[in-house]
């Protein structure tokens, strides 16, 4: 009997890749695990008095088709919202270490998921793998180094919010579609982005809600750019509808239309300014396709209907007749109804739409 008890104890206490570990009380959560292959076991410390979760994790990355990280989780169903303040312990660590708020189908390394990832260098992104073993895609926030972040699952869509110190959470723009079936996992995670290292982050003021939101949806428009390498970036997000996004001749700013007027915003983001005069962009072609400046590639949007449908932005090479998917989004004619190519032919601009109950 003593041998059996010892074996059970070892089975519970040993690091388990992708398997739940029992632990001391974890506040809002039920368990924790190292997901994927890690060389150093992760850990979670919950301070009930302060309401903080100190999570240490190893792992080579959370990207491409598989992940490796420490995850503290709870199983839930339906819509869910998770928010937390995030800070890393120690400076000079890996630039791309990640502290995440995550919604995940399973503890498999290649599971579908969506998360808000706060990187060590301040980059904050909505990242998602929309089906098992698929490559991860992301939408980069225009805000670097937020103190507080939030992720929300609304049906099959995921959205994120960010806030600087002393600021209220603001919708960060964009959305990702990741169909998950009930139940699934929601929680907090840390990846060192270095298989030989361990990084630690503190999550505080954690709020978890499984209540369905009430109220009428609000329409948001997100002005985004995407390089041919594929990482989307938010430049501007606003309530209401904007259309006809295009570039200035020098490539340093973007132009769009709102309520019958033209506005311009720096590529780095900021506050748009109303502009007058100049040449209006040519009308969109019937098939919503545009040639690159060198004439060797064609960008197009594929969707049914006219507005706010699941659609894909893709680029076809005329040289070898291959097609590359750049973005999956909710869009329509207003998403790509002006020349989208940057002057150097390396990036495109488009508008995505979100109908969101805050």
Phi and psi in degrees as a GROMACS rama.xvg file:
@    title "Ramachandran Plot"
@    xaxis  label "Phi"
@    yaxis  label "Psi"
@TYPE xy
-62.4682  -39.9193  UNK-2
-63.3191  -42.519  UNK-3
-61.2541  -44.3328  UNK-4
-63.5324  -40.7752  UNK-5
-63.1562  -42.8487  UNK-6
-64.1713  -40.7831  UNK-7
-62.778  -41.7749  UNK-8
-61.9087  -42.8683  UNK-9
-65.1277  -37.5106  UNK-10
-64.9089  -33.1121  UNK-11
-76.8627  -39.0613  UNK-12
-89.2189  -20.9184  UNK-13
-70.9137  148.954  UNK-14
-61.0939  133.692  UNK-15
-124.887  110.283  UNK-16
-68.6935  112.351  UNK-17
76.8283  7.36169  UNK-18
-117.388  144.607  UNK-19
-63.6039  140.208  UNK-20
-113.321  134.883  UNK-21
-75.6324  153.808  UNK-22
-160.077  -179.038  UNK-23
-62.7222  165.594  UNK-24
-49.835  138.3  UNK-25
-118.202  30.6783  UNK-26
62.7363  -116.469  UNK-27
-74.8032  -11.4403  UNK-28
-112.21  168.328  UNK-29
-107.38  -29.2531  UNK-30
-166.128  179.439  UNK-31
-148.361  161.045  UNK-32
-161.057  153.816  UNK-33
-84.7813  118.827  UNK-34
-93.9164  134.324  UNK-35
77.3537  -165.524  UNK-36
-92.3392  118.254  UNK-37
-128.444  146.114  UNK-38
-87.3624  -20.8423  UNK-39
-128.115  124.79  UNK-40
-62.7425  137.8  UNK-41
-83.4791  174.577  UNK-42
-152.525  159.751  UNK-43
-135.615  131.789  UNK-44
-122.556  120.207  UNK-45
-103.931  123.949  UNK-46
-103.345  101.576  UNK-47
-64.5804  -34.5641  UNK-48
-65.0279  -40.2579  UNK-49
-96.1391  -13.613  UNK-50
68.2175  34.3109  UNK-51
-113.555  152.226  UNK-52
-120.081  115.818  UNK-53
-102.179  113.072  UNK-54
-117.012  127.9  UNK-55
-111.906  133.536  UNK-56
-144.862  150.312  UNK-57
-106.68  -152.191  UNK-58
107.167  139.585  UNK-59
-71.3844  -37.0201  UNK-60
-175.21  169.294  UNK-61
-128.784  86.047  UNK-62
-169.075  178.593  UNK-63
49.2961  -129.084  UNK-64
-102.397  0.297936  UNK-65
-154.084  161.501  UNK-66
-127.284  158.954  UNK-67
-146.86  113.083  UNK-68
-169.806  169.938  UNK-69
-96.8546  134.164  UNK-70
-133.105  125.785  UNK-71
-107.273  129.671  UNK-72
-142.084  166.51  UNK-73
-142.064  143.14  UNK-74
-87.5359  131.799  UNK-75
-141.529  177.567  UNK-76
-140.482  159.691  UNK-77
78.444  -154.607  UNK-78
-75.3042  149.628  UNK-79
-150.576  147.872  UNK-80
-131.919  132.837  UNK-81
-133.722  130.576  UNK-82
-136.71  151.37  UNK-83
-165.166  152.919  UNK-84
-82.9184  140.668  UNK-85
-128.667  133.66  UNK-86
-143.339  142.328  UNK-87
-89.4445  148.311  UNK-88
-95.5285  125.796  UNK-89
90.0327  148.053  UNK-90
-111.943  165.184  UNK-91
77.4309  13.632  UNK-92
-80.7178  -167.408  UNK-93
-61.0024  131.423  UNK-94
-59.2856  -34.6537  UNK-95
-108.107  22.1762  UNK-96
-57.271  149.25  UNK-97
-129.31  134.776  UNK-98
-117.354  126.369  UNK-99
-129.813  150.968  UNK-100
-103.495  122.871  UNK-101
-131.741  144.429  UNK-102
-120.923  125.606  UNK-103
-141.8  139.058  UNK-104
-66.7736  -43.932  UNK-105
-148.347  -179.884  UNK-106
-93.2865  9.57366  UNK-107
-67.9385  146.922  UNK-108
-63.2483  -28.9363  UNK-109
-104.968  22.0367  UNK-110
-65.3267  147.82  UNK-111
-61.0612  146.21  UNK-112
-165.153  167.318  UNK-113
-139.137  143.426  UNK-114
-147.581  162.445  UNK-115
-103.792  116.984  UNK-116
-107.105  118.542  UNK-117
-96.6746  112.956  UNK-118
-86.8482  162.597  UNK-119
-62.3325  -29.4787  UNK-120
-89.2481  5.93585  UNK-121
100.972  -20.3255  UNK-122
-56.2807  132  UNK-123
-130.648  126.035  UNK-124
-137.733  150.342  UNK-125
-88.0725  118.331  UNK-126
-119.93  148.174  UNK-127
-155.675  146.004  UNK-128
-116.555  111.232  UNK-129
-84.9668  -6.75023  UNK-130
-155.686  161.465  UNK-131
-58.0377  131.215  UNK-132
70.7487  6.15319  UNK-133
-77.6889  162.869  UNK-134
-76.7896  145.199  UNK-135
-72.0063  143.524  UNK-136
-123.837  163.125  UNK-137
-146.59  158.589  UNK-138
-122.603  116.819  UNK-139
-85.0603  130.439  UNK-140
-68.7687  151.289  UNK-141
-75.9751  -13.1757  UNK-142
-99.5311  124.996  UNK-143
-98.5779  139.112  UNK-144
63.6409  43.6609  UNK-145
-64.9712  153.54  UNK-146
-84.1603  -37.8447  UNK-147
-126.3  141.953  UNK-148
-135.744  159.954  UNK-149
-144.67  143.213  UNK-150
-123.844  144.509  UNK-151
-136.533  134.603  UNK-152
-100.94  122.61  UNK-153
-127.362  98.8163  UNK-154
66.6668  -126.127  UNK-155
-92.3326  0.267096  UNK-156
-106.589  148.746  UNK-157
-122.169  141.262  UNK-158
-133.806  161.073  UNK-159
-141.548  155.269  UNK-160
-128.7  153.675  UNK-161
-138.563  156.37  UNK-162
-150.66  133.593  UNK-163
-79.2803  177.53  UNK-164
-60.3777  127.513  UNK-165
76.4885  6.47314  UNK-166
-106.819  159.238  UNK-167
-82.587  154.981  UNK-168
-62.5742  136.274  UNK-169
-124.229  138.222  UNK-170
-58.3845  128.407  UNK-171
-87.1617  -11.2389  UNK-172
96.29  156.247  UNK-173
76.3222  172.046  UNK-174
-159.354  157.916  UNK-175
-126.907  138.507  UNK-176
-101.659  119.096  UNK-177
-137.087  97.5836  UNK-178
-67.5415  122.202  UNK-179
-123.112  150.034  UNK-180
-105.324  149.442  UNK-181
-74.8021  143.551  UNK-182
-84.2832  166.722  UNK-183
-140.67  179.008  UNK-184
-103.548  140.863  UNK-185
-131.323  140.182  UNK-186
175.691  -160.784  UNK-187
-118.525  145.355  UNK-188
-146.816  159.063  UNK-189
-138.399  132.912  UNK-190
-126.638  133.03  UNK-191
-78.2157  -19.4411  UNK-192
62.3919  21.8376  UNK-193
-154.558  111.556  UNK-194
-61.5264  -20.6662  UNK-195
-94.3879  -1.02938  UNK-196
-119.754  166.263  UNK-197
-127.267  130.814  UNK-198
-118.679  154.512  UNK-199
-130.572  138.049  UNK-200
-134.071  152.493  UNK-201
-112.088  128.441  UNK-202
-109.625  122.838  UNK-203
-129.927  166.713  UNK-204
49.1563  46.5579  UNK-205
-77.0528  130.769  UNK-206
-125.682  128.774  UNK-207
-129.441  124.889  UNK-208
-133.02  135.172  UNK-209
-112.069  13.4648  UNK-210
-78.077  136.034  UNK-211
-68.7561  134.805  UNK-212
-68.4582  149.738  UNK-213
-116.264  160.433  UNK-214
111.707  174.772  UNK-215
-88.2258  143.616  UNK-216
-63.6198  145.79  UNK-217
-107.774  134.132  UNK-218
-83.7217  126.618  UNK-219
-117.43  148.416  UNK-220
-116.934  136.552  UNK-221
-120.675  121.079  UNK-222
-86.102  118.401  UNK-223
-126.922  152.853  UNK-224
-120.129  154.741  UNK-225
-145.017  124.603  UNK-226
-76.6269  165.978  UNK-227
-64.3141  -16.7494  UNK-228
-75.5185  -20.0997  UNK-229
107.785  -0.967479  UNK-230
-91.6302  110.686  UNK-231
-70.7887  148.622  UNK-232
-137.433  131.225  UNK-233
-78.3661  129.33  UNK-234
-101.328  -38.0826  UNK-235
-158.789  139.372  UNK-236
-133.248  139.665  UNK-237
-152.954  147.743  UNK-238
-64.2267  151.806  UNK-239
91.1971  -174.409  UNK-240
-111.966  128.766  UNK-241
-119.039  155.246  UNK-242
-144.716  179.992  UNK-243
56.0081  48.9563  UNK-244
-75.8612  134.916  UNK-245
-153.024  -179.456  UNK-246
-106.785  152.586  UNK-247
-73.6939  162.416  UNK-248
-60.9601  -30.9105  UNK-249
-89.1021  -3.28038  UNK-250
74.3655  10.4395  UNK-251
-95.8096  -7.00517  UNK-252
-149.088  166.144  UNK-253
-119.82  148.539  UNK-254
-119.934  140.058  UNK-255
-146.102  170.176  UNK-256
-114.745  141.436  UNK-257
-148.283  125.129  UNK-258
51.7975  41.204  UNK-259
79.8127  5.0993  UNK-260
-121.77  156.947  UNK-261
-100.652  137.241  UNK-262
-129.186  155.144  UNK-263
-129.283  140.698  UNK-264
-138.72  140.331  UNK-265
-58.9566  148.575  UNK-266
-58.8012  -31.9548  UNK-267
-75.5372  -5.81383  UNK-268
99.8262  178.457  UNK-269
133.306  -150.66  UNK-270
-104.016  125.723  UNK-271
-66.7335  152.494  UNK-272
-122.305  139.791  UNK-273
-72.1513  135.097  UNK-274
-118.817  151.345  UNK-275
-125.586  156.746  UNK-276
74.0788  -164.737  UNK-277
80.3958  178.22  UNK-278
-99.1309  126.626  UNK-279
-69.7019  147.865  UNK-280
-63.8103  149.784  UNK-281
-64.9287  154.897  UNK-282
-61.4924  150.984  UNK-283
-68.1397  141.105  UNK-284
-65.2717  157.184  UNK-285
-59.2313  -33.823  UNK-286
-96.0872  8.20863  UNK-287
53.3043  45.497  UNK-288
-120.465  144.658  UNK-289
-136.66  135.47  UNK-290
-83.5738  143.332  UNK-291
-66.5806  162.709  UNK-292
-54.8756  -32.7064  UNK-293
-89.5375  0.694869  UNK-294
74.0776  7.51763  UNK-295
-96.7065  -10.8475  UNK-296
-136.548  156.844  UNK-297
-129.43  127.141  UNK-298
-98.5317  138.83  UNK-299
-148.462  157.857  UNK-300
-116.794  131.586  UNK-301
-115.46  118.336  UNK-302
-161.17  167.983  UNK-303
-113.66  149.777  UNK-304
85.6909  -158.967  UNK-305
-118.843  -37.0096  UNK-306
-139.255  143.424  UNK-307
53.9768  62.8034  UNK-308
-128.049  158.077  UNK-309
-59.0502  129.804  UNK-310
-149.25  168.818  UNK-311
-129.911  141.355  UNK-312
-102.499  125.198  UNK-313
-139.094  159.578  UNK-314
-125.514  128.76  UNK-315
-106.514  135.78  UNK-316
-89.4448  125.455  UNK-317
-76.9364  -19.3531  UNK-318
-72.3695  -45.1982  UNK-319
-120.95  6.52754  UNK-320
61.3279  34.3478  UNK-321
-102.696  156.755  UNK-322
-127.045  136.903  UNK-323
-118.99  129.268  UNK-324
-80.0493  125.352  UNK-325
-102.586  -34.2882  UNK-326
-160.324  143.526  UNK-327
-106.934  129.676  UNK-328
-152.069  169.562  UNK-329
-96.0665  118.653  UNK-330
-159.649  -171.145  UNK-331
-170.371  -153.005  UNK-332
-61.6184  -33.4676  UNK-333
-69.9616  -13.6454  UNK-334
-74.5551  -31.6668  UNK-335
-148.206  66.0476  UNK-336
-120.705  27.0283  UNK-337
-152.297  161.022  UNK-338
-55.4962  117.201  UNK-339
-91.8529  -10.244  UNK-340
-79.1091  138.235  UNK-341
-68.0897  156.111  UNK-342
-55.4752  -31.4727  UNK-343
-86.5559  -2.16633  UNK-344
73.7984  15.8729  UNK-345
-102.449  -14.1305  UNK-346
-140.916  162.055  UNK-347
-127.491  156.626  UNK-348
-118.789  144.617  UNK-349
-154.847  170.86  UNK-350
-119.663  129.461  UNK-351
-109.262  159.244  UNK-352
-125.27  144.463  UNK-353
-132.622  126.452  UNK-354
-104.212  103.577  UNK-355
-130.817  130.264  UNK-356
-84.7842  111.73  UNK-357
